[in-house]
């Protein structure tokens, strides 16, 4: 079996990489032109090329961008808005008040609030626009076969471990078809990349997130009895398991009795600034003197992001703060 990390190295080549390289240069130029106040580096690597815009022409035009006005004109000419390559998609299994919804909640106020939360599914449901699959070199968004539910705000794409909580919520809302779509989207990513990516962007092919796909399949099976989904997912669950026990993630730990235990660890396949946070990571690493020290820091940051705990005191050495 081909190692998952070898597959990922190949996935970083080609059109996505050339667009991503341009967008990272746009990101750096935007920081210089706009300044650091309220600057969101992720916005720039999420931009799709505008219809009819040429990447090479955008690359050439970027060289003359120095002011805020220059940057605003440049972005309007060459790029569509971030998130525009996801289109709204009303989930067909949504009901304003599903039968059997939260049967043990008697409080009127609590029930009204829960129904307001339930109604958010319509606001967060999307489909990947057809152009993403047809012309992947114009997007950092990755194609997915089914409906998606996005976290919202600046998180415009599917995320791995967020999807676990989304699926749990959809099951409470009796939205079984949408929950199944989400699971099958993640299965698709395993089939394409050998593991579930951190998120459905080309810049997330360097790491995963907590491996909860098997738990999602189990929760959906318990709610629906859909054995076909289990059979459909099982080969991908095995493939994901192989990814997490591979040499890359495996670590041997000896206990007090001398017994060796094989565990899996978060270990991103990356030693550069994260594209979605490159300006932040570069500033943090600027205090380090050597390339090796910077690469180690970048790797550790990406690995912490793979854990889903980005960032908490769990990964801080309080004795050196």
C-alpha positions in Angstrom: 0.0 0.0 0.0 1.3 3.4 -0.9 2.1 5.5 2.2 -0.5 8.2 2.8 2.2 10.9 3.1 3.6 10.0 -0.3 0.1 10.4 -1.8 -0.2 13.8 -0.1 3.1 15.0 -1.5 1.7 14.3 -5.0 -1.5 16.1 -4.1 0.4 19.3 -3.5 1.6 19.5 -7.1 -0.1 21.0 -10.1 -2.7 23.7 -10.6 -3.8 23.9 -6.9 -0.2 24.6 -5.9 0.3 27.3 -8.5 -2.9 29.1 -7.4 -2.0 28.6 -3.8 1.4 30.1 -4.3 -0.1 33.2 -5.9 -2.6 33.5 -3.1 0.1 33.4 -0.5 1.9 36.2 -2.3 -1.4 38.1 -2.4 -1.7 37.4 1.4 1.8 38.9 2.1 1.1 41.9 -0.2 -2.2 42.5 1.5 -0.6 42.6 4.9 1.9 45.2 3.7 -0.8 47.3 2.0 -3.6 47.1 4.6 -1.6 46.7 7.8 -2.0 44.2 10.6 -5.2 45.6 12.2 -8.0 43.1 11.9 -6.0 41.3 9.2 -7.3 37.7 8.4 -4.7 35.8 6.4 -7.2 33.0 5.7 -9.4 35.3 3.6 -6.7 35.5 0.8 -6.0 31.8 0.4 -9.7 31.1 0.1 -10.2 33.4 -2.9 -11.2 31.8 -6.2 -10.1 33.3 -9.5 -12.9 35.5 -11.0 -14.6 34.3 -14.1 -12.4 35.1 -17.1 -9.5 36.2 -14.9 -6.1 34.8 -15.8 -3.7 33.6 -13.1 -0.6 34.7 -14.9 -2.0 38.2 -15.5 -2.9 38.4 -11.8 0.6 37.4 -10.9 2.1 40.1 -13.1 -0.3 42.8 -11.7 0.5 41.9 -8.1 4.0 43.4 -8.5 2.6 46.9 -8.7 0.2 46.6 -5.7 1.5 48.8 -2.9 -1.5 50.7 -1.4 -4.9 49.9 0.1 -6.6 51.2 -3.1 -4.2 49.2 -5.3 -5.1 46.0 -3.4 -8.8 46.6 -3.4 -8.8 47.2 -7.2 -6.6 44.2 -7.8 -8.8 41.9 -5.7 -12.0 43.1 -7.4 -10.5 42.6 -10.9 -8.9 39.1 -10.5 -10.8 37.3 -7.7 -14.3 36.4 -6.7 -15.2 36.7 -3.1 -14.1 34.1 -0.6 -16.8 31.4 -0.2 -18.5 32.2 -3.5 -17.5 28.7 -4.8 -19.9 27.2 -2.2 -23.6 27.7 -3.0 -26.6 27.6 -0.7 -28.4 24.3 -0.8 -31.6 23.9 1.2 -31.5 20.4 2.9 -34.5 18.5 1.7 -34.8 16.6 5.0 -35.2 19.8 7.1 -38.5 20.2 9.0 -39.2 23.3 11.1 -40.2 21.1 14.0 -39.3 17.4 13.4 -41.5 14.7 15.0 -40.0 13.5 18.2 -37.6 16.5 18.5 -36.1 16.7 22.0 -39.0 14.9 23.7 -37.7 15.4 27.2 -37.4 19.2 26.9 -40.5 20.5 28.7 -39.5 24.2 29.1 -41.1 26.4 26.5 -38.1 28.8 26.6 -35.6 26.0 26.2 -37.6 24.4 23.4 -38.0 27.7 21.5 -34.2 28.3 21.8 -33.5 24.7 20.6 -35.7 25.2 17.5 -33.9 28.4 16.7 -30.6 26.5 16.8 -32.2 23.8 14.7 -33.2 26.4 12.1 -29.5 27.3 11.6 -29.0 24.1 9.5 -30.7 26.0 6.6 -28.2 28.8 6.9 -25.2 26.6 7.0 -26.1 24.0 4.4 -24.1 24.3 1.1 -23.0 22.5 -2.0 -19.6 22.9 -3.7 -20.1 24.8 -6.9 -19.7 22.7 -10.1 -16.8 24.9 -11.3 -14.7 23.6 -8.5 -14.6 20.1 -10.0 -14.6 21.4 -13.6 -11.7 23.8 -13.1 -9.9 22.9 -9.9 -6.9 25.2 -10.8 -9.1 28.2 -10.1 -10.0 27.2 -6.5 -8.3 26.1 -3.3 -11.7 24.6 -2.3 -11.8 20.9 -3.0 -14.8 19.2 -4.7 -17.1 17.1 -2.6 -19.9 14.9 -3.9 -22.7 15.7 -1.4 -24.3 18.5 0.5 -22.1 20.0 3.2 -22.7 21.9 6.5 -20.0 24.6 7.2 -19.0 25.9 10.6 -19.7 29.5 9.5 -18.0 32.9 9.7 -14.5 32.6 8.2 -14.7 28.8 8.2 -16.3 28.5 4.8 -15.4 24.8 4.1 -15.9 21.4 5.7 -13.7 20.5 8.7 -13.1 17.0 9.9 -13.7 17.0 13.6 -16.3 19.7 13.4 -18.2 17.3 11.2 -18.6 14.8 14.1 -20.5 17.4 16.1 -22.5 18.5 13.1 -23.5 14.8 12.5 -24.5 14.4 16.1 -26.7 17.5 15.9 -28.2 16.5 12.6 -29.2 13.2 14.1 -31.0 15.0 16.9 -32.8 17.1 14.2 -33.8 13.9 12.4 -31.8 15.0 9.3 -30.5 11.6 8.4 -29.9 12.1 4.7 -27.8 15.3 5.3 -25.8 13.5 8.0 -25.2 10.6 5.5 -24.0 13.1 2.9 -21.5 14.5 5.3 -20.1 11.1 6.2 -19.8 10.1 2.5 -18.0 13.4 1.8 -15.4 12.4 4.3 -15.2 8.8 2.9 -14.6 10.4 -0.5 -11.6 12.4 1.0 -10.2 9.1 2.3 -10.6 7.5 -1.1 -8.8 10.5 -2.8 -6.1 11.2 -0.2 -5.7 8.2 2.0 -7.0 10.0 5.1 -9.6 12.7 6.0 -8.0 16.1 5.5 -8.1 18.8 8.2 -10.5 20.6 5.9 -11.7 20.6 2.3 -9.0 22.9 1.0 -5.9 22.2 -1.0 -3.8 23.8 1.7 -5.1 21.2 4.3 -3.5 18.2 2.5 -0.6 18.3 5.0 -2.5 17.1 8.1 -5.7 15.5 9.4 -7.7 16.0 12.6 -8.9 13.7 15.4 -10.0 10.5 13.7 -13.7 10.4 14.3 -15.0 9.1 11.0 -15.7 5.6 12.4 -17.6 7.2 15.3 -19.7 9.1 12.8 -20.5 5.9 10.9 -21.5 4.2 14.1 -23.7 7.1 15.3 -25.5 7.1 12.0 -25.9 3.3 12.0 -27.4 3.4 15.5 -29.9 6.1 14.5 -30.9 4.6 11.1 -29.8 0.9 11.0 -28.2 1.7 7.6 -26.0 -1.3 7.1 -25.3 -0.2 3.5 -23.5 2.8 4.8 -21.4 0.7 7.0 -20.4 -1.6 4.1 -19.8 1.4 1.9 -17.6 3.1 4.5 -15.7 0.1 5.9 -12.8 0.0 3.3 -12.2 3.7 3.9 -12.2 3.2 7.7 -9.5 0.6 7.3 -7.5 2.9 5.1 -7.8 5.7 7.6 -6.7 3.3 10.4 -3.7 2.4 8.4 -2.8 6.1 8.1 -2.9 6.6 11.8 -0.8 3.5 12.7 1.7 4.2 9.9 5.3 4.9 10.7 4.6 8.6 10.4 2.1 8.6 13.3 3.2 5.5 15.3 5.1 6.0 18.5 6.3 3.3 20.9 5.8 3.9 24.7 7.3 1.7 27.4 5.3 1.4 30.6 6.7 0.9 34.1 6.7 -2.9 33.6 8.8 -2.7 30.5 5.9 -3.5 28.2 6.0 -1.6 24.8 2.7 -0.1 23.6 2.1 1.3 20.1 0.2 4.6 20.1 -0.7 7.1 17.5 0.3 10.7 17.7 -0.5 13.9 15.9 2.3 14.5 13.4 1.6 16.9 10.6 3.4 16.4 7.2 4.6 20.0 7.1 7.4 22.2 8.2 6.4 25.5 6.7 4.0 28.3 7.7 0.4 27.1 7.5 -0.9 28.8 4.3 -4.1 29.9 6.0 -2.1 31.5 8.8 1.2 32.1 7.1 1.7 35.7 8.2 1.0 34.8 11.8 3.3 31.8 11.8 6.1 33.8 10.1 5.9 36.5 12.7 6.1 34.0 15.5 9.1 32.3 13.9 10.9 35.5 13.2 12.3 35.4 16.8 14.2 32.2 15.9 17.7 32.4 14.3 18.1 29.1 12.3 16.1 27.6 9.5 16.0 24.3 11.3 14.5 25.9 14.4 11.8 27.6 12.3 10.9 24.4 10.5 10.6 22.6 13.8 8.3 25.3 15.1 6.2 25.3 12.0 5.9 21.5 12.2 4.8 21.7 15.8 2.2 24.4 15.1 0.7 22.3 12.3 0.7 19.2 14.5 -1.1 21.0 17.2 -3.6 22.1 14.6 -4.0 18.5 13.6 -5.0 17.7 17.2 -8.0 20.1 16.9 -6.7 21.9 20.0 -5.4 25.0 18.1 -4.4 26.4 20.4 -4.9 25.6 24.1 -2.7 25.4 27.1 -2.6 21.6 26.5 0.3 22.3 24.2 2.1 25.0 26.2 5.1 24.5 28.4 4.1 26.8 31.3 7.6 26.7 32.8 9.0 28.6 29.8 6.3 31.2 29.3 
